[in-house]
């Protein structure tokens, strides 16, 4: 009977350790915007939780046309993006383009985390190396998007050979 109690206690400790080490689900948001005259004229957003990829374009009448599609990135895809980020280590997950000190393009990826170390509005990369590293991550993300049938159906013009 004494052995049974010891085994039971050891079993509880092991189970508790396993639960404590369980990884939280990794999620992120992606946003890319083009800006003209301080107005967003095109935006692309994606969130791994909602699985919604949304494209908005501003029309001359002032209204936005929106295209929305569900793209389900696998946990392996998300992990690959995170691993690429961890291996390349760009200073920030945000690239910007300024012309005459005016922001005309901004792209950012924000990972959900419990430690809140990532700012809500990340600072744009300034070094060329960090910009290139971010582009590698963004290109990998685009590869995942463009390989989905839903994305190809939404943007067929991107796949027409010229």
N, C-alpha and C positions, 0 to 999 in steps of 0.2 A: 504494500500500500504506500509505503514511503517512496519507493521508486516511481510509482505512478504520479505522485505529487511533484517530484523533481522533474520528471519528463513533461508534465503539464506546464510547469512554470517555464521551463526552457522553451517549450513550444510557443507560449504566449509572448515571450521576449523576442523570439525570432519573427513571429507574425507582426508584432509592433514595429520592429526594425524595418521590415519590408514595406510596411505601409508608410512609414516615415520617409523612406527613400524613393517612394513612387514619384515619377516625374509629372509635373503639371503639363497639361496640353500646351503646346507651343502655338501661338497665333500671332498674326501681324496684320497691319493695315498698310496699303500702298496708295499713294496719291501722286498724280502727275498733272500739273496745270500749266497752261499757256495763258499769258496775260498781255492784253493790249490796252493801252490808255487806262491803266489801273483797274481794268475789268477782266475777269476771267472769261476768256472766249472759248476755251476747250478744257475739259477736265476728264481724267480717267481715275477711277477709284476702285479698290478691291479690298475686301475684308475676308480673312479666312474663316471667321466665325459664321458670318452670314452666307459666305460663298457667292456673294453678289459682285459682279464686275459691272460698273456703270460708266457710260460715256455720255458726256453732256457737251453740246455745242451751242454757242450763242448765235442767233440769227439776227439779220439787220433790223428786224422789227422789235428787237429787245427780248424776245422769248428764247427759251432754251429747248432744244430738241434732245430728248434723252433716249438712249438705248440701254437696256438692262438685260444681262444674261447671267445664268448661274454657272459658275466654273468651280468644280470641286477639285482642289489641289489635294493630293494624298498627304498623309503624315510624312511619308518619305520625301515628297517634294518640299514640304515646309522645313523639314530637318535639313535637307540639302541646302536650302537658302540660308538657314541659320548657320550651318557649318561653314559655308562659303564666307559669310560675314565674319565668323570667328577666326577663320584662317587668314583672311585679307586684312582685317582690322582697320577699316577706314575710320578716320577720326569721327565722322558723323555719317548717318544714313540719310544724307540729304545733299542733293546737288542743285545749284541755282545758276542761272545765266542772267547777267546784268548787261544792259546796253545803256550807255550814258547815265549810269547810276540808277537806272530803273529796272526793276525785276520784270523779266519777260517770260521766265520759265523756272519752274520749281518741281522737283521730284523727291519724294521721301518715302521711306519704309520705317514703320514704327512697330517694334515687337511688344506684345503685351508682357508685362512682368510685374511681379509682386514687389520688387525692390524700388520701383519708381525712379531708377537712375536715368532712364531715357526721358529727355524733355518732351513735352507735348508738341512744341514747335521747335524742331531741331535746327541747329545752326548749320548753315551751308558749308560744305567742304571748301577749303581755300587752296590747298596744295594740289598740284596736278596728279600726284600719286594717289591721294585719297579720292579725287574725282574719278580716276581710271578704275580704282578698286570698286567704287560704288557702281560704276557703269557695268562692270563684270557681274555684279550681283543683280542689277536691274535687267541685264540681258538674259541671265539665267531664268529670271522670273518671267520675262517675255517668252522665252522658249517654252516654258510650261503652259502659259496662256495660249500661245499660238498652236500648240499641239492638240488642244481640245477642239472637238467638233463644234461645240457651241460658239467658240470664239471665231472659228473659220466661217461659220454661217453668218455671224454678226458683221464681220469685216472681210467679205470676199475680195474686195479690191486689194488687200494686202498680199493676196496669194496669186494674183494674175501675173503670169510671166509676160514680160515686155520684150 
